[in-house]
Amino acid sequence: MEQKSVELEATPFWEPDHSFSYKENLIGTLLAIFGNLIISISLSVQKYSHVRLSGSKDARMYFKTKTWWAGLMLMLVGELGVFASYGFAPLSLIAPLNAVAVIASAILGHIFIREKWKVKEFLRHYILAFIGCGLTIAGTYLLVTFGPNSHEKLTAKNIVKHLVGWPVLLYLLVEIIVFCLLLYFYKQRNAKYIIIILLLVAVLGSTTIVTVKAVSAMIVLSIQGSLQLGYPIFYVMFVCMVTTAVFQASFLSQASQLYDTSQIASINYILSTSMAITAGAVVYVDFKGEDILHICLFILGCLTAFLGVFLITKNRRRVKGFEPYVSMDTMASIQNVHNNGSAIQPDINGSFTYGALVHNDSMSEIYGPAMLPVTQEEHKSADASRVPYRVLDQKKE
């Protein structure tokens, strides 16, 4: 036993265990695909619940519906599946599989909308989505087939050895500098470009996914019998995971207030996946021992999936909210009588008020020109002196 332990300690900590890698990769891949499918179903179910109750006066009415809670439960199950998948397969293999959720959302969204199209209209509106789904499926196949085939068991000691290595320290230093520069331009220079906001999300996301991989791997090993929860590194990684995830969600929320969600989905998938693969290659040495052909085909799969996701999200319709008021400071030749330059809101009771866009048919009697009277020549003597337009007196209030 002592001789065997000495041999294990002499083995480099990044040396993969090929005896379980292929089986573990398969389990992790299937969990990731299953989790992303369940997440897309849950989002569609919750959206369906919101659409059904869109006319309700109570903004929180959907909390009382079984449909919304079923969607929430499905989302928790899906997130748990994706989280567990990081404990079985390499990070660089699991991260790009988020494209499965994009494909499923595109298909389920069309099913829930239930729009009726003619064949030509259907092809004209959804041809890009079909091409995008095909490219994404092809890219996902290349990712799974030519992704990293072997990985190590991430014990607490191995994670610490990875983190104190100079490549990881250099990578973290570059990430911190880039994040600070992006945050400076975003906050101080007010550069609210979508690429800057989503780069902030991607940088935080790479840290989040590294910590998720570590926490998930240690939990899986603990369930299998090798307890890892007693090491301080587990709690350090857990705190970092929660913190970066919260800030990541905050920046995503800010982006959704400024830009279209379909545009955010495609750019965020491309940037976050690229950063996640880079983090997996640097921190956990995912591609160590892989030949050049497999790496090139893996990159080709990533690019194909990126193009497919872009085409799918490009095809989505943009919904513009209707604003029932006129902003008088933006109208030419009209003096604004308000000191603060605020918009003129419509009257609550639905009557015709200045600046409102509410239509009132009764107002045509006052402001609309009257029809010219149709008279014949033999009777025009009595009506000749009349004014051809009606002028109605308005009572001043």
VMD Tcl script that draws the C-alpha trace (Angstrom):
set ca {
  {0.00 0.00 0.00}
  {2.82 2.40 0.85}
  {4.56 1.67 -2.44}
  {1.33 2.30 -4.35}
  {0.74 5.65 -2.63}
  {4.31 6.72 -3.44}
  {3.72 5.88 -7.10}
  {0.52 7.95 -7.13}
  {2.26 10.93 -5.57}
  {5.05 10.68 -8.14}
  {2.51 10.91 -10.96}
  {1.97 14.46 -12.26}
  {-1.28 15.94 -10.93}
  {-2.53 16.79 -14.43}
  {-2.12 13.23 -15.69}
  {-5.60 12.03 -16.83}
  {-7.10 8.75 -15.76}
  {-8.07 7.13 -19.07}
  {-9.83 4.25 -17.36}
  {-12.87 6.37 -16.54}
  {-12.59 9.40 -18.87}
  {-14.74 8.16 -21.76}
  {-17.54 6.95 -19.51}
  {-17.43 10.13 -17.44}
  {-17.43 12.29 -20.59}
  {-20.51 10.50 -21.87}
  {-22.34 10.99 -18.58}
  {-21.37 14.67 -18.46}
  {-22.39 15.29 -22.07}
  {-25.78 13.63 -21.63}
  {-26.41 15.57 -18.40}
  {-25.54 18.85 -20.13}
  {-27.82 18.14 -23.11}
  {-30.64 17.01 -20.82}
  {-30.22 20.04 -18.55}
  {-30.24 22.54 -21.43}
  {-33.33 20.93 -22.94}
  {-35.18 21.11 -19.62}
  {-34.15 24.75 -19.18}
  {-35.50 25.70 -22.61}
  {-38.76 23.87 -21.86}
  {-39.08 25.65 -18.51}
  {-38.56 29.07 -20.10}
  {-41.21 28.32 -22.71}
  {-43.67 27.15 -20.04}
  {-43.10 30.28 -17.95}
  {-43.44 32.51 -21.01}
  {-46.69 30.73 -21.89}
  {-47.96 31.49 -18.38}
  {-47.03 35.18 -18.73}
  {-48.72 35.43 -22.14}
  {-51.96 33.89 -20.87}
  {-52.11 36.39 -17.98}
  {-50.88 39.41 -19.93}
  {-54.28 41.15 -19.65}
  {-54.59 40.67 -15.91}
  {-54.59 43.76 -13.68}
  {-52.60 41.93 -11.01}
  {-48.95 41.98 -12.09}
  {-48.14 38.98 -9.89}
  {-51.07 36.83 -10.86}
  {-48.80 34.25 -12.49}
  {-47.41 33.36 -9.04}
  {-50.76 31.74 -8.34}
  {-50.74 29.51 -11.44}
  {-49.50 25.94 -11.53}
  {-48.00 26.50 -14.99}
  {-45.52 29.11 -13.77}
  {-44.45 27.00 -10.78}
  {-44.06 23.95 -13.02}
  {-41.74 26.02 -15.22}
  {-39.74 27.08 -12.18}
  {-39.35 23.50 -10.98}
  {-38.24 22.41 -14.45}
  {-35.66 25.19 -14.51}
  {-34.21 24.06 -11.18}
  {-33.96 20.49 -12.48}
  {-32.27 21.67 -15.68}
  {-29.78 23.90 -13.85}
  {-28.98 21.02 -11.50}
  {-28.28 18.76 -14.49}
  {-25.96 21.31 -16.12}
  {-24.21 21.91 -12.79}
  {-23.66 18.17 -12.27}
  {-22.32 17.75 -15.82}
  {-19.25 19.86 -14.97}
  {-18.28 17.29 -12.38}
  {-18.01 14.52 -14.99}
  {-16.69 16.08 -18.22}
  {-14.11 18.72 -19.16}
  {-15.17 22.34 -18.95}
  {-14.31 22.98 -22.62}
  {-16.68 20.20 -23.68}
  {-19.68 21.22 -21.55}
  {-19.66 25.01 -22.06}
  {-20.46 25.03 -25.83}
  {-23.42 22.68 -25.30}
  {-25.52 25.67 -24.29}
  {-26.33 25.82 -27.99}
  {-28.75 22.96 -27.36}
  {-30.93 25.34 -25.34}
  {-30.92 27.85 -28.22}
  {-32.10 25.21 -30.71}
  {-34.80 23.93 -28.37}
  {-36.00 27.46 -27.57}
  {-36.34 28.27 -31.27}
  {-38.47 25.17 -31.89}
  {-40.56 25.43 -28.72}
  {-41.10 29.15 -29.23}
  {-42.70 28.46 -32.60}
  {-44.89 25.73 -31.09}
  {-46.11 27.96 -28.26}
  {-46.81 30.90 -30.59}
  {-48.97 28.67 -32.83}
  {-48.85 30.98 -35.79}
  {-50.45 29.84 -39.06}
  {-48.34 30.52 -42.12}
  {-48.65 29.65 -45.73}
  {-45.79 27.55 -47.09}
  {-44.07 30.43 -48.88}
  {-44.46 32.80 -45.93}
  {-43.23 30.15 -43.53}
  {-40.10 29.49 -45.57}
  {-39.48 33.21 -46.02}
  {-39.72 33.93 -42.30}
  {-37.98 30.83 -40.94}
  {-35.42 29.81 -43.55}
  {-32.60 31.42 -41.55}
  {-33.75 29.64 -38.39}
  {-33.73 26.28 -40.18}
  {-30.23 26.90 -41.54}
  {-29.10 28.07 -38.11}
  {-30.50 24.95 -36.41}
  {-28.73 22.73 -38.94}
  {-25.41 24.51 -38.46}
  {-25.76 24.44 -34.67}
  {-26.50 20.70 -34.67}
  {-23.51 20.06 -36.95}
  {-21.27 22.21 -34.75}
  {-22.48 20.46 -31.59}
  {-21.71 17.09 -33.17}
  {-18.15 18.21 -33.95}
  {-17.77 19.59 -30.41}
  {-18.82 16.34 -28.77}
  {-16.90 14.10 -31.17}
  {-13.59 15.98 -31.22}
  {-13.69 17.61 -27.79}
  {-11.28 16.74 -24.97}
  {-11.49 12.98 -24.38}
  {-9.65 12.73 -21.07}
  {-9.49 14.66 -17.84}
  {-8.33 14.30 -14.29}
  {-10.20 13.84 -11.04}
  {-10.37 17.29 -9.54}
  {-9.65 16.72 -5.87}
  {-9.16 19.69 -3.57}
  {-5.38 19.25 -3.67}
  {-5.33 19.14 -7.47}
  {-7.43 22.29 -7.68}
  {-5.01 24.14 -5.39}
  {-2.06 22.97 -7.50}
  {-3.79 24.26 -10.62}
  {-4.56 27.65 -9.10}
  {-1.03 28.35 -7.86}
  {0.57 27.53 -11.22}
  {2.09 30.45 -13.09}
  {-0.11 30.06 -16.23}
  {-3.26 30.40 -14.11}
  {-1.88 33.32 -12.12}
  {-0.90 35.10 -15.34}
  {-4.32 34.39 -16.82}
  {-6.09 35.75 -13.73}
  {-3.91 38.88 -13.82}
  {-4.83 39.53 -17.46}
  {-8.51 38.95 -16.66}
  {-8.42 41.42 -13.76}
  {-6.74 44.10 -15.90}
  {-9.20 43.62 -18.76}
  {-12.17 43.66 -16.39}
  {-11.00 46.89 -14.72}
  {-10.47 48.59 -18.09}
  {-13.90 47.54 -19.33}
  {-15.52 48.66 -16.07}
  {-13.75 52.03 -16.31}
  {-15.05 52.69 -19.82}
  {-18.51 51.47 -18.89}
  {-18.90 53.48 -15.67}
  {-16.64 56.52 -16.09}
  {-16.76 57.06 -19.85}
  {-20.42 56.01 -20.11}
  {-19.54 53.65 -22.97}
  {-22.68 51.54 -22.84}
  {-21.94 49.56 -25.99}
  {-23.30 46.04 -26.11}
  {-19.85 44.56 -26.75}
  {-18.44 46.19 -23.59}
  {-21.30 45.04 -21.36}
  {-21.22 41.48 -22.68}
  {-17.43 41.34 -22.41}
  {-17.87 42.16 -18.73}
  {-20.39 39.32 -18.53}
  {-18.02 36.96 -20.35}
  {-15.03 37.76 -18.12}
  {-17.12 37.22 -15.01}
  {-18.64 34.13 -16.60}
  {-15.23 32.55 -17.17}
  {-14.48 32.89 -13.46}
  {-17.93 31.57 -12.59}
  {-17.55 28.51 -14.78}
  {-14.08 27.71 -13.39}
  {-15.49 27.78 -9.85}
  {-18.59 25.79 -10.91}
  {-16.33 23.10 -12.35}
  {-14.33 22.92 -9.11}
  {-17.36 22.89 -6.78}
  {-19.25 20.35 -8.89}
  {-16.24 18.03 -9.18}
  {-15.63 18.08 -5.43}
  {-19.29 17.38 -4.68}
  {-19.36 14.46 -7.14}
  {-16.19 12.99 -5.61}
  {-17.66 13.41 -2.13}
  {-20.81 11.54 -3.18}
  {-18.64 8.78 -4.65}
  {-16.90 8.32 -1.30}
  {-13.85 10.60 -1.46}
  {-14.89 13.43 0.86}
  {-13.68 16.83 -0.36}
  {-16.00 19.18 1.53}
  {-13.67 19.55 4.50}
  {-11.06 21.50 2.53}
  {-11.13 25.36 2.69}
  {-10.72 25.60 -1.09}
  {-14.25 24.23 -1.54}
  {-15.80 27.14 0.37}
  {-13.52 29.69 -1.30}
  {-14.62 28.47 -4.72}
  {-18.27 28.36 -3.63}
  {-18.21 32.00 -2.47}
  {-16.47 33.08 -5.69}
  {-19.06 31.15 -7.72}
  {-22.03 32.86 -6.05}
  {-20.46 36.34 -6.13}
  {-19.46 36.30 -9.78}
  {-22.82 34.78 -10.78}
  {-24.70 37.61 -9.05}
  {-22.63 40.33 -10.76}
  {-22.90 38.50 -14.06}
  {-26.71 38.49 -13.79}
  {-26.64 42.19 -12.91}
  {-24.72 43.14 -16.05}
  {-26.98 40.92 -18.16}
  {-30.01 42.71 -16.73}
  {-28.49 46.08 -17.63}
  {-27.81 44.87 -21.16}
  {-31.39 43.64 -21.57}
  {-32.67 47.13 -20.71}
  {-30.59 48.72 -23.48}
  {-30.56 46.16 -26.30}
  {-32.71 43.54 -27.97}
  {-32.71 40.12 -26.28}
  {-32.00 38.20 -29.49}
  {-28.90 40.31 -30.11}
  {-27.78 39.76 -26.52}
  {-28.34 35.98 -26.78}
  {-26.12 35.50 -29.83}
  {-23.26 37.79 -28.77}
  {-23.30 36.55 -25.18}
  {-23.17 32.91 -26.29}
  {-20.19 33.56 -28.57}
  {-18.20 35.62 -26.05}
  {-19.03 33.52 -22.97}
  {-18.30 30.22 -24.71}
  {-14.99 31.50 -26.07}
  {-13.93 32.73 -22.64}
  {-15.06 29.48 -20.98}
  {-13.07 27.32 -23.42}
  {-10.00 29.51 -22.90}
  {-10.38 29.26 -19.12}
  {-10.72 25.47 -19.29}
  {-7.64 25.18 -21.50}
  {-5.53 27.37 -19.17}
  {-6.80 26.47 -15.69}
  {-7.64 22.78 -16.07}
  {-5.39 21.97 -19.06}
  {-8.30 20.43 -20.97}
  {-6.44 20.02 -24.26}
  {-3.24 18.52 -22.89}
  {-2.30 15.45 -24.93}
  {-4.82 16.17 -27.73}
  {-3.52 16.07 -31.31}
  {-3.70 19.05 -33.66}
  {-6.40 17.52 -35.88}
  {-8.82 17.06 -32.98}
  {-8.19 20.62 -31.76}
  {-8.77 22.09 -35.24}
  {-12.00 20.14 -35.71}
  {-13.12 21.22 -32.24}
  {-12.50 24.88 -33.18}
  {-14.38 24.31 -36.45}
  {-17.31 22.94 -34.45}
  {-17.27 26.03 -32.23}
  {-17.29 28.40 -35.21}
  {-20.11 26.43 -36.87}
  {-22.19 26.52 -33.68}
  {-21.51 30.26 -33.32}
  {-22.76 30.93 -36.85}
  {-25.83 28.75 -36.27}
  {-26.77 30.53 -33.05}
  {-26.32 33.90 -34.77}
  {-28.70 32.90 -37.58}
  {-31.29 31.53 -35.14}
  {-31.37 34.68 -33.01}
  {-31.21 36.97 -36.05}
  {-34.53 35.52 -37.25}
  {-36.41 36.42 -34.07}
  {-38.85 39.26 -34.26}
  {-38.27 42.37 -32.24}
  {-41.17 43.50 -30.10}
  {-41.49 47.24 -29.67}
  {-43.55 48.56 -26.85}
  {-46.25 51.16 -27.65}
  {-45.89 54.47 -25.83}
  {-49.28 56.20 -25.47}
  {-47.94 59.72 -25.10}
  {-46.24 62.44 -27.10}
  {-42.94 63.89 -25.94}
  {-43.46 67.60 -26.68}
  {-39.77 68.48 -26.41}
  {-39.04 66.38 -29.48}
  {-41.77 67.91 -31.70}
  {-40.79 70.69 -34.06}
  {-42.47 74.13 -33.97}
  {-44.21 73.47 -30.64}
  {-43.21 75.32 -27.53}
  {-42.94 73.21 -24.42}
  {-44.80 74.83 -21.52}
  {-43.43 72.38 -18.95}
  {-40.37 73.45 -17.04}
  {-39.03 69.94 -16.68}
  {-39.69 68.95 -20.28}
  {-41.73 65.92 -19.30}
  {-44.03 64.05 -21.62}
  {-47.73 64.77 -21.74}
  {-49.59 61.71 -20.58}
  {-53.04 60.64 -21.77}
  {-56.05 61.15 -19.58}
  {-56.88 58.16 -17.41}
  {-60.60 58.16 -18.19}
  {-59.96 57.81 -21.90}
  {-61.26 61.24 -22.95}
  {-59.56 63.35 -25.56}
  {-56.88 65.49 -23.91}
  {-54.02 67.53 -25.23}
  {-51.15 65.27 -26.20}
  {-53.12 62.04 -25.86}
  {-53.27 59.40 -28.56}
  {-56.68 58.15 -27.49}
  {-59.18 58.36 -30.33}
  {-62.59 59.88 -29.64}
  {-65.17 59.79 -32.40}
  {-67.26 62.58 -30.86}
  {-64.52 65.14 -31.46}
  {-65.03 64.96 -35.22}
  {-68.16 67.04 -34.76}
  {-66.13 69.95 -33.48}
  {-62.83 69.77 -35.34}
  {-63.84 68.00 -38.52}
  {-65.05 70.03 -41.54}
  {-68.68 69.59 -42.45}
  {-69.72 68.12 -45.75}
  {-70.61 70.59 -48.48}
  {-74.38 70.79 -48.92}
  {-75.69 69.24 -52.10}
  {-78.29 71.58 -53.58}
  {-80.00 71.81 -56.92}
  {-80.18 74.97 -58.97}
  {-83.89 75.51 -58.52}
  {-83.51 75.63 -54.72}
  {-80.22 77.50 -54.43}
  {-81.90 80.88 -53.92}
  {-82.71 80.03 -50.32}
  {-79.34 78.50 -49.56}
  {-77.05 80.79 -51.53}
  {-76.29 83.04 -48.62}
  {-75.40 80.21 -46.32}
  {-71.83 79.44 -45.43}
  {-70.81 76.09 -46.93}
  {-69.01 75.11 -43.73}
  {-70.51 74.56 -40.33}
  {-68.94 76.44 -37.47}
  {-69.79 75.11 -34.07}
  {-69.44 77.32 -31.05}
  {-67.38 75.80 -28.30}
  {-68.08 76.63 -24.71}
  {-65.10 77.76 -22.79}
  {-64.56 75.87 -19.59}
}
mol new
graphics top color blue
foreach p $ca { graphics top sphere $p radius 0.5 }
foreach p [lrange $ca 0 end-1] q [lrange $ca 1 end] { graphics top cylinder $p $q radius 0.2 }
display resetview
